[in-house]
């Protein structure tokens, strides 16, 4: 059946999403999409498809894709000016964090939009012009890497943590590997989804074997594939392979941990450091959907020139996790700039989270939370290695943990699970990994203690600074969005969520 693409029809449903058309991926004035046809006939076709895939991947980085899960956890407090932005996921109550939540819906929907685009390219590669085979293989490897990343992220949020005893029956997300606008897929199991992630990574590893990694690489490389393998294996509890793949990246020496104030500024302000295994291309004209403004919300001010008006500020628990000389405390938290909340000014009373204040090169005015997204960083490889080695090689775990701590100017410690978990908290804050690590460890939290100087600027009470979220809470598995459930009757909802 030939389908000539005439319009974009993006829906809130994965069913409709899979049927929708992305004109950035398949422009109507140059190409038609034909099932079983030859979509890649020229190098220009291939480049257009590759650009669409990489654009789809970029759109899923930072922004709400980091905020939603992090704001559920124990690192941030809602200010009086938060305006209910991410309110339902921050309060985490049965009354309002449910299947109708917009941020959860968008996480699901936009990953499936991207998966549709990845699947079109993957299918097109099978019938590509043979003269383009070498170039097609590289682009195919990129698409498989992207698909593996999306499914890993979806599994981490909508499925239970991987448990070898129950993975074959625990429900995860629908596995959609072929573009089919009529399909109404049911949910695959956790085991099936992780098996597909492994299959995609295995193929990507072969196809990208000669695409060498480098700091700030703007496309997937073999180092990026190995880093994603490390994430995959730590989820499975396969510690030998998790450590091995983390060290495949570490041992290349392609990446260097920032260890001075200048290097931290280069890395986390100017997007010009040596830590990213993959740094998504971004320029001034790129769309701002990746911005993380909610932590700073910088505004012009007649009295101070500029002020922060954040929706969320760090908890005292997060601030207390850092040693006094830790470079991250100095680089990622600010208590010198003026803050305006609910009409009152504060200066020096509490810290604002500025890890994502914004790259000045990506704004024409005040820094606005826009950075080049960095989906894979070398610091995470040290954390994965240390956690994985802990059960079998305590000396190696300590060496990897101490390497990261020493680079950051933190006190070096023994490699206990508690110390490694603390390092995950303070190193990956704001990166969207807090919920998935807590879920992997089977941990909840008991309160979000406020910075003392901020209590008059915050929402306080049972669902805010006093929030308790036990490890058994069903919200650690996000709900299947209501729109999906209404349209696709083959879907089953996660336990704990009503209509």
C-alpha positions as CSV (number, residue, x, y, z in Angstrom):
1,X,0.0,0.0,0.0
2,X,1.4,3.4,-1.0
3,X,0.9,6.3,1.4
4,X,1.7,9.7,0.1
5,X,2.4,11.9,3.0
6,X,0.3,15.1,2.9
7,X,0.0,16.3,6.5
8,X,1.2,16.0,10.0
9,X,-1.4,14.4,12.2
10,X,0.1,14.2,15.7
11,X,-2.2,12.7,18.3
12,X,-1.9,12.0,22.0
13,X,-2.3,8.4,21.2
14,X,0.6,6.0,20.4
15,X,-1.8,4.4,17.9
16,X,-2.3,7.7,16.1
17,X,1.3,8.7,16.7
18,X,2.5,5.6,14.9
19,X,0.2,6.6,12.0
20,X,1.3,10.2,12.0
21,X,3.7,11.7,9.6
22,X,6.8,13.9,10.3
23,X,7.5,16.2,7.4
24,X,11.0,16.8,8.7
25,X,11.6,13.1,8.3
26,X,9.7,12.6,5.0
27,X,9.1,15.9,3.2
28,X,6.1,15.9,0.9
29,X,7.8,17.8,-1.9
30,X,10.6,15.2,-2.4
31,X,9.6,11.7,-1.5
32,X,6.7,9.4,-0.8
33,X,6.6,6.7,1.8
34,X,5.7,3.3,0.4
35,X,5.7,0.2,2.5
36,X,8.2,-2.2,1.1
37,X,9.4,0.4,-1.3
38,X,12.9,1.9,-1.8
39,X,12.9,5.0,0.4
40,X,16.7,5.5,0.3
41,X,17.7,6.0,-3.3
42,X,20.2,8.8,-3.0
43,X,22.6,10.1,-0.4
44,X,20.4,13.1,0.0
45,X,17.5,10.8,1.0
46,X,19.8,9.2,3.5
47,X,20.9,12.5,5.0
48,X,17.3,13.7,5.3
49,X,16.3,10.6,7.1
50,X,19.3,10.7,9.4
51,X,18.6,14.3,10.3
52,X,15.0,13.4,11.1
53,X,16.2,10.6,13.4
54,X,18.8,12.7,15.2
55,X,16.2,15.6,15.5
56,X,13.8,13.2,17.1
57,X,16.4,12.0,19.5
58,X,17.4,15.5,20.5
59,X,13.8,16.5,21.2
60,X,13.7,13.8,24.0
61,X,16.7,15.2,25.9
62,X,16.6,17.5,29.0
63,X,13.5,19.7,29.5
64,X,10.5,17.7,30.8
65,X,12.3,14.4,30.1
66,X,14.6,15.2,33.0
67,X,12.3,17.3,35.2
68,X,9.3,15.1,35.5
69,X,11.0,12.2,37.3
70,X,13.5,14.3,39.3
71,X,10.8,16.5,40.7
72,X,9.0,13.4,42.0
73,X,12.0,12.7,44.2
74,X,13.7,14.3,47.2
75,X,16.1,16.8,45.7
76,X,13.8,19.8,45.2
77,X,11.2,21.9,46.9
78,X,8.4,23.8,45.2
79,X,8.5,27.6,45.7
80,X,5.4,29.7,46.2
81,X,5.8,30.8,42.5
82,X,5.9,27.3,41.0
83,X,2.4,27.8,39.6
84,X,1.6,24.1,39.8
85,X,4.2,23.4,37.1
86,X,4.9,19.7,37.5
87,X,2.7,19.9,40.6
88,X,1.1,16.5,40.3
89,X,4.3,14.6,40.0
90,X,5.9,16.7,42.8
91,X,3.0,16.1,45.2
92,X,2.8,12.4,44.1
93,X,-0.7,11.8,45.4
94,X,-3.4,9.5,44.1
95,X,-5.7,12.4,43.6
96,X,-3.7,14.2,40.9
97,X,-0.8,12.0,39.8
98,X,-2.8,9.6,37.6
99,X,-3.2,8.5,34.1
100,X,-4.4,11.9,33.0
101,X,-1.1,13.6,33.9
102,X,0.1,15.7,30.9
103,X,3.9,15.3,31.6
104,X,3.7,11.6,31.8
105,X,1.5,11.5,28.7
106,X,4.1,13.6,26.8
107,X,6.9,11.3,27.9
108,X,5.1,8.3,26.5
109,X,3.7,10.1,23.4
110,X,6.9,11.8,22.2
111,X,9.0,8.7,22.7
112,X,6.6,6.8,20.4
113,X,6.7,9.6,17.9
114,X,10.4,9.2,17.8
115,X,10.2,5.4,17.7
116,X,8.0,5.7,14.6
117,X,10.7,7.8,12.9
118,X,13.4,5.3,13.9
119,X,11.4,2.4,12.6
120,X,10.8,4.0,9.3
121,X,14.6,4.5,8.8
122,X,15.4,1.0,10.1
123,X,12.9,-0.5,7.6
124,X,14.1,1.7,4.8
125,X,17.7,0.5,5.3
126,X,16.7,-3.0,4.2
127,X,15.9,-1.8,0.6
128,X,18.4,1.0,0.3
129,X,20.4,1.5,-2.8
130,X,23.3,-1.0,-2.6
131,X,25.8,1.7,-3.7
132,X,25.2,3.5,-0.4
133,X,25.6,0.4,1.8
134,X,28.5,1.6,4.0
135,X,26.9,4.9,4.7
136,X,23.5,3.3,5.3
137,X,25.0,0.9,7.8
138,X,26.3,3.8,9.9
139,X,23.0,5.6,9.9
140,X,21.1,2.3,10.6
141,X,23.4,1.9,13.6
142,X,22.5,5.4,14.8
143,X,18.8,4.6,14.5
144,X,19.1,1.3,16.4
145,X,21.0,3.1,19.2
146,X,18.3,5.7,19.4
147,X,15.6,3.1,19.5
148,X,17.4,1.2,22.3
149,X,17.7,4.4,24.3
150,X,14.0,5.2,23.9
151,X,12.9,1.7,25.0
152,X,15.3,1.7,27.9
153,X,13.9,5.1,29.1
154,X,10.3,3.9,28.6
155,X,11.0,0.6,30.5
156,X,12.6,2.5,33.4
157,X,9.6,4.7,33.8
158,X,6.5,2.6,32.9
159,X,7.7,-0.9,33.9
160,X,8.8,-2.4,37.1
161,X,12.5,-2.6,37.9
162,X,14.1,-5.6,36.2
163,X,13.8,-8.7,38.4
164,X,14.9,-11.9,36.8
165,X,12.3,-13.9,38.8
166,X,9.4,-11.8,37.5
167,X,10.6,-10.1,34.3
168,X,8.9,-12.6,32.1
169,X,5.4,-11.7,33.5
170,X,5.9,-8.0,34.6
171,X,4.3,-5.7,32.1
172,X,6.3,-3.0,30.4
173,X,5.5,-1.0,27.3
174,X,4.3,-2.0,23.8
175,X,7.1,-3.1,21.5
176,X,6.5,-1.4,18.2
177,X,9.3,-2.3,15.7
178,X,7.5,-1.7,12.4
179,X,5.5,1.4,11.3
180,X,1.9,0.3,11.1
181,X,-0.9,2.8,11.5
182,X,-3.5,0.2,12.2
183,X,-1.8,-1.7,14.9
184,X,-3.1,-1.5,18.5
185,X,-0.2,-3.1,20.4
186,X,-0.5,-4.7,23.8
187,X,2.1,-4.3,26.5
188,X,5.2,-6.5,26.2
189,X,6.8,-7.9,29.3
190,X,9.9,-6.4,31.0
191,X,11.9,-9.3,29.7
192,X,10.8,-8.8,26.1
193,X,11.5,-5.1,26.1
194,X,15.0,-5.6,27.6
195,X,15.7,-8.4,25.1
196,X,14.8,-6.0,22.3
197,X,17.1,-3.3,23.7
198,X,19.9,-5.9,23.8
199,X,19.2,-6.9,20.2
200,X,19.3,-3.3,19.0
201,X,22.5,-2.6,20.8
202,X,24.1,-5.8,19.4
203,X,23.3,-4.7,15.9
204,X,24.4,-1.1,16.6
205,X,27.7,-2.3,18.1
206,X,28.5,-4.1,14.8
207,X,27.4,-1.3,12.5
208,X,29.2,1.5,14.6
209,X,32.3,-0.5,15.5
210,X,34.5,1.7,13.4
211,X,32.8,5.0,14.4
212,X,35.3,6.0,17.1
213,X,34.2,8.0,20.1
214,X,35.4,11.4,21.1
215,X,34.4,14.0,23.7
216,X,31.3,15.9,22.6
217,X,30.6,13.6,19.7
218,X,27.4,14.9,18.0
219,X,26.3,11.5,16.7
220,X,26.2,8.1,18.3
221,X,29.6,6.3,18.3
222,X,30.8,3.0,19.5
223,X,31.6,4.6,22.9
224,X,27.9,5.7,23.1
225,X,26.8,2.2,22.4
226,X,29.0,0.8,25.1
227,X,27.8,3.4,27.6
228,X,24.2,2.4,26.8
229,X,25.2,-1.3,27.3
230,X,26.5,-0.3,30.7
231,X,23.1,1.2,31.6
232,X,21.3,-1.9,30.3
233,X,23.5,-4.3,32.3
234,X,23.3,-2.4,35.5
235,X,19.5,-2.5,35.2
236,X,19.7,-6.3,34.7
237,X,21.9,-6.8,37.7
238,X,24.6,-8.3,35.4
239,X,27.4,-6.6,37.3
240,X,30.3,-8.2,35.5
241,X,29.1,-6.9,32.1
242,X,28.0,-3.5,33.5
243,X,31.5,-2.9,34.9
244,X,33.1,-4.3,31.7
245,X,31.2,-2.0,29.4
246,X,31.6,1.1,31.6
247,X,35.3,0.4,31.5
248,X,35.3,0.0,27.8
249,X,34.4,3.7,27.7
250,X,36.6,4.8,30.6
251,X,39.6,3.0,29.3
252,X,39.5,4.7,25.9
253,X,40.9,7.8,27.6
254,X,38.7,9.8,25.2
255,X,37.0,11.6,28.1
256,X,38.3,13.5,31.1
257,X,36.5,14.4,34.3
258,X,36.5,18.1,35.1
259,X,38.7,18.8,38.1
260,X,39.0,22.6,38.3
261,X,36.6,25.4,38.5
262,X,37.6,26.5,35.0
263,X,36.9,23.0,33.6
264,X,33.6,22.9,35.4
265,X,32.6,26.2,33.7
266,X,33.8,24.9,30.3
267,X,31.7,21.8,30.8
268,X,28.5,22.9,32.4
269,X,28.2,26.5,31.3
270,X,29.9,26.7,27.9
271,X,29.2,23.1,26.7
272,X,32.9,22.8,25.8
273,X,34.1,20.2,28.2
274,X,35.7,16.7,27.8
275,X,33.1,14.7,29.7
276,X,30.2,14.1,27.2
277,X,30.3,10.7,25.4
278,X,27.5,12.1,23.3
279,X,26.6,15.8,23.2
280,X,23.6,16.7,21.0
281,X,24.2,19.4,18.5
282,X,22.6,22.7,19.5
283,X,22.8,26.2,18.3
284,X,21.2,29.6,18.9
285,X,18.4,29.0,16.4
286,X,17.6,25.5,17.7
287,X,14.2,25.1,19.3
288,X,14.2,25.7,23.1
289,X,12.2,22.5,24.1
290,X,15.4,21.2,25.8
291,X,15.7,24.1,28.2
292,X,15.6,23.6,32.0
293,X,14.4,27.0,33.0
294,X,12.3,25.8,36.0
295,X,15.3,25.8,38.3
296,X,16.3,29.4,37.6
297,X,13.7,31.4,35.6
298,X,16.1,34.4,35.3
299,X,14.3,37.7,34.9
300,X,15.3,41.3,34.4
301,X,14.8,43.4,37.5
302,X,15.0,47.2,38.0
303,X,16.6,46.8,41.4
304,X,19.2,44.1,40.9
305,X,19.5,44.0,37.1
306,X,18.5,40.3,37.1
307,X,16.9,38.0,39.6
308,X,16.1,34.3,39.9
309,X,12.4,33.4,40.1
310,X,12.7,29.6,40.3
311,X,9.8,27.2,40.4
312,X,12.0,24.7,42.4
313,X,15.0,25.1,44.6
314,X,17.3,22.4,46.1
315,X,16.4,20.7,49.4
316,X,18.7,20.9,52.4
317,X,19.2,17.2,51.9
318,X,20.8,17.8,48.5
319,X,22.9,20.7,49.7
320,X,24.1,18.7,52.7
321,X,25.2,15.8,50.4
322,X,28.2,17.9,49.2
323,X,31.5,18.5,51.0
324,X,32.5,22.1,51.6
325,X,35.2,22.0,48.9
326,X,33.2,20.1,46.3
327,X,33.5,21.7,42.9
328,X,29.9,20.8,42.1
329,X,28.6,22.8,45.1
330,X,30.4,25.9,43.8
331,X,29.5,25.3,40.1
332,X,25.9,24.1,40.3
333,X,24.4,26.0,43.2
334,X,24.2,29.8,43.7
335,X,23.4,31.8,46.8
336,X,24.8,35.2,45.7
337,X,22.3,36.4,43.0
338,X,19.1,37.9,44.1
339,X,16.0,35.8,44.2
340,X,12.4,37.0,44.0
341,X,9.6,34.8,45.1
342,X,6.0,35.8,45.8
343,X,7.0,39.5,45.7
344,X,9.8,39.2,48.3
345,X,13.5,39.4,47.6
346,X,16.2,37.1,49.0
347,X,19.9,37.2,48.7
348,X,22.3,34.9,50.4
349,X,19.5,33.1,52.2
350,X,19.4,29.9,50.2
351,X,20.8,28.2,47.2
352,X,19.3,28.1,43.7
353,X,20.2,25.1,41.4
354,X,22.2,26.5,38.5
355,X,23.7,23.4,36.8
356,X,21.4,24.3,33.9
357,X,21.4,28.1,34.1
358,X,22.1,28.2,30.4
359,X,24.9,28.6,27.9
360,X,25.3,32.3,27.1
361,X,26.0,31.4,23.5
362,X,22.5,29.9,23.3
363,X,20.6,33.0,24.2
364,X,20.3,36.5,22.9
365,X,19.4,38.0,26.4
366,X,19.4,36.5,29.9
367,X,20.6,33.0,30.4
368,X,17.5,30.9,30.0
369,X,18.3,27.3,30.9
370,X,19.3,26.2,27.4
371,X,22.3,23.9,27.2
372,X,23.6,21.4,24.7
373,X,22.0,18.1,25.9
374,X,24.5,15.5,27.1
375,X,22.6,12.2,27.3
376,X,25.7,10.2,28.2
377,X,28.6,11.4,30.4
378,X,31.8,9.8,31.5
379,X,31.0,10.4,35.2
380,X,28.1,8.0,35.0
381,X,30.4,5.3,33.7
382,X,32.5,5.6,36.9
383,X,29.3,5.4,39.0
384,X,28.1,2.3,37.1
385,X,31.5,0.7,37.4
386,X,31.8,1.3,41.1
387,X,28.3,0.0,41.8
388,X,28.8,-3.0,39.7
389,X,32.2,-3.9,41.1
390,X,31.1,-3.6,44.7
391,X,29.8,-7.1,44.9
392,X,33.0,-8.8,43.6
393,X,35.9,-6.4,43.6
394,X,35.8,-3.9,46.4
395,X,39.2,-2.5,45.5
396,X,38.2,-1.7,42.0
397,X,34.9,-0.2,43.2
398,X,36.8,2.1,45.6
399,X,39.3,3.1,42.9
400,X,36.5,4.1,40.5
401,X,34.5,5.9,43.2
402,X,37.6,7.8,44.4
403,X,38.6,8.8,40.9
404,X,35.3,10.6,40.5
405,X,35.3,12.1,44.1
406,X,38.9,13.3,43.8
407,X,38.2,15.0,40.5
408,X,35.3,16.8,42.0
409,X,37.2,17.9,45.0
410,X,35.1,15.8,47.3
411,X,36.3,13.7,50.2
412,X,37.3,10.2,49.1
413,X,35.4,7.5,50.9
414,X,35.2,3.7,51.1
415,X,33.2,2.0,48.5
416,X,30.0,1.2,50.4
417,X,26.6,1.0,48.7
418,X,25.5,4.0,50.7
419,X,28.5,6.0,49.6
420,X,28.0,5.1,45.9
421,X,24.3,5.9,46.1
422,X,25.2,9.3,47.6
423,X,27.6,9.9,44.8
424,X,24.9,9.1,42.2
425,X,22.6,11.7,44.0
426,X,25.1,14.5,44.0
427,X,26.7,13.8,40.6
428,X,23.6,13.2,38.4
429,X,21.3,15.8,40.1
430,X,19.0,17.3,37.4
431,X,19.8,14.7,34.8
432,X,16.6,12.7,35.2
433,X,18.2,9.7,36.9
434,X,17.2,10.0,40.5
435,X,13.9,8.1,40.2
436,X,15.3,5.2,38.1
437,X,18.3,4.7,40.5
438,X,16.1,4.8,43.6
439,X,13.8,2.3,41.8
440,X,16.7,0.0,41.0
441,X,17.9,0.0,44.6
442,X,14.4,-0.5,46.0
443,X,14.5,2.7,48.0
444,X,12.0,5.4,48.8
445,X,12.5,8.7,50.7
446,X,11.3,10.2,54.0
447,X,10.8,14.0,53.5
448,X,12.3,16.8,51.5
449,X,13.8,19.0,54.2
450,X,13.8,22.6,53.2
451,X,16.8,25.0,53.3
452,X,16.1,27.0,56.5
453,X,16.4,30.4,54.8
454,X,13.9,29.4,52.2
455,X,10.9,28.3,54.4
456,X,9.0,31.5,53.8
457,X,9.4,31.1,50.0
458,X,8.2,27.5,49.8
459,X,5.1,25.4,49.7
460,X,5.1,23.4,52.9
461,X,3.2,20.5,54.2
462,X,2.5,16.8,53.8
463,X,2.8,16.7,50.0
464,X,5.8,19.1,49.8
465,X,8.7,19.3,52.2
466,X,7.2,16.6,54.4
467,X,6.5,14.2,51.5
468,X,7.2,10.5,52.2
469,X,7.4,8.1,49.3
470,X,8.1,4.5,50.3
471,X,9.8,2.2,47.9
472,X,6.6,0.2,47.5
473,X,4.6,3.2,46.2
474,X,3.0,2.4,42.9
475,X,4.0,5.8,41.5
476,X,7.5,4.4,40.8
477,X,5.8,2.8,37.8
478,X,4.1,5.6,35.8
479,X,0.6,5.2,34.6
480,X,-0.2,4.3,31.0
481,X,-1.7,7.6,29.7
482,X,-5.5,7.7,29.8
483,X,-5.6,8.7,26.1
484,X,-3.8,5.5,25.2
485,X,-6.1,3.4,27.3
486,X,-9.2,5.0,25.7
487,X,-8.1,4.4,22.2
488,X,-6.2,1.1,22.5
489,X,-8.3,-1.5,24.4
490,X,-5.4,-4.0,24.3
491,X,-3.5,-2.0,26.9
492,X,-3.6,-2.9,30.6
493,X,-3.1,-0.2,33.2
494,X,-0.4,-0.3,35.9
495,X,-1.7,-1.3,39.4
496,X,-2.8,1.6,41.6
497,X,-4.2,3.9,38.9
498,X,-7.9,4.4,38.3
499,X,-9.6,5.9,35.2
